[in-house]
Amino acid sequence: MRVVLLARHGQSLFNVDHVVNGDPRLDRGLSPVGVDEGAKLERQIAGITIGLCVTSEFPRAQQTAQLALGERAHATQTLVDPDLNDVRVGELEGDTLESYRTWKHAHTSADPFPGGESLDAAARRYAAAFERLLEHAEETILCVCHEIPVRYAVNAAAGSDTLDGPLHDVANATPYVFDAAGLRRAVDHIRQLAGLQA
């Protein structure tokens, strides 16, 4: 690949309700605003030939990708990679975003959510998924997933000493552009910061 357009899904119904969702089977999809954001993403990438689309298992990501591809959707190969899924929050599933943040700030990134995974474990999943993108022959890949993997990739590619910043709040359905070298930097640095040397 030469270029990856990495995007968070459009606003979801869970986003509107400020509810945490890490299980794709429970996803309720996009809000009306999220549908509009997916259509806006289509306009943003209209001038680019997309050779492959990769999404997480979540309906909100897949719906955003379909909207972004528009009329090209039927002619574009699409793959689903579970390693791009949102963080598995275990017992916090369906809880408020405030409760999630309270738990997160009281623990380290190495601590697993009760009945779920740690943020470091999720980061290593994301690095593996991004590395697989590098192996594809298609020149341009659209990858639609979630806020945390996009945040981690952008910050890691920039060489930040933390995956959570300086970019923290990732805009919905907005493409972040990586070339192969930038994505490789992201993969290696995510692994370093998440406790697994590249």
Sequence and secondary structure as in RCSB ss.txt:
>XXXX:A:sequence
MRVVLLARHGQSLFNVDHVVNGDPRLDRGLSPVGVDEGAKLERQIAGITIGLCVTSEFPRAQQTAQLALGERAHA
TQTLVDPDLNDVRVGELEGDTLESYRTWKHAHTSADPFPGGESLDAAARRYAAAFERLLEHAEETILCVCHEIPV
RYAVNAAAGSDTLDGPLHDVANATPYVFDAAGLRRAVDHIRQLAGLQA
>XXXX:A:secstr
  EEEEEE   BHHHHHTB    GGG   B HHHHHHHHHHHHHTTTS   EEEE S HHHHHHHHHHHGGGGGG
SEEEE GGGS    GGGTT BHHHHHHHHHTS TTS  TTS  HHHHHHHHHHHHHHHHT   SEEEEEE HHHH
HHHHHHHTT SSTT S  S  BT  EEEEHHHHHHHHHHHHHHTT   
